Amino acid sequence: MYLAKVISPVVCTVKHKSLEGKRLFLIQPMAGHGTEYEIAIDYVGAGPGDRVLAGGPPGAAKSIFGLERAPFKTLIMGVVE
């Protein structure tokens, strides 16, 4: 898990069926994470400009969304106040 800033929504004309109805955001990890930007699935109602707790816990697709396999790596898990 790491801290990141939500930059903007990601708009897709076609999504994998496991992502239908889910909001995607471009996030920028805070210093020390090693990547410039990532695309994350919003699970908590975050929005542009929010600081969030993000990560890719093993088994997130199955435990949170009830999916055996889904094409995502990063999940927004909390908004930092």
Buried (B, 14 or more C-beta within 10 A) or exposed (E): EBBBBBBEEBEEEEEEEBBEEBBBBBBEBBEEEEEEEBEBBBBEEBEEEBBBBBBBEEEBBEEBBEBEEBEBEBBBBBBEE
